[in-house]
Amino acid sequence: MSNTDSFIDEVSEEVRRDRLYGLLRRYGWIAILAVVVLVGGAAVVEYQRAQQRAEAQAFGDALLAALAENSPEVRRTALMEIDADGTRRALVAMLAADRLEGDAAVAETRDALDAVASDASLPQIYRELAVLKAAMIAQTTDAPQDVLDRLEPLTIPGAPYRLLAIEQQAIAHQRAGDTDEALALLQTILGEDVATRDLRQRARQLIVALGGTLDAA
């Protein structure tokens, strides 16, 4: 390569370098801003994740501590005092609905379940479970027809708690003295392939208790 060619190459390289520096001086702030935004965004996302993990752990710890209480009443009170919203609040309400003692406990828990059932922001499956749990509690306090009315929307084909709702309907009919209808509903449960073993066992026991037979089961 001649000296002239070398000189031209060096000049061309210098020109390119000057242009690059010029572009960096003019538009470099955009690249810096992009880096800052990316790093800042990643930091915010990680902070949010850490906060969510901490909240989930705190909720889990509070739940375990409440469930560890020996007395059902103390356990229910501890559950109801947990600060929760959304699906967590729904879970707390379900857990608090077990082993209720006293009219005040029943009333408070039913109010909590009704709040879950009417909360349109929650997934439908949580709302329907709250309705079912409230109906189960109402078996000992409300008129049988009121319980049946509560359960009716849960018994449509494809509903996730359909068979459990039918079981509760059978109990309500039994309370009302309508044994034949109760037996018919229980036989419906036994005819469903998706019925669980425990549910089948409860249905058979209730059929026998009501004087029915298991020939159709």
Disulfide bonds with the S-S distance in Angstrom:
none
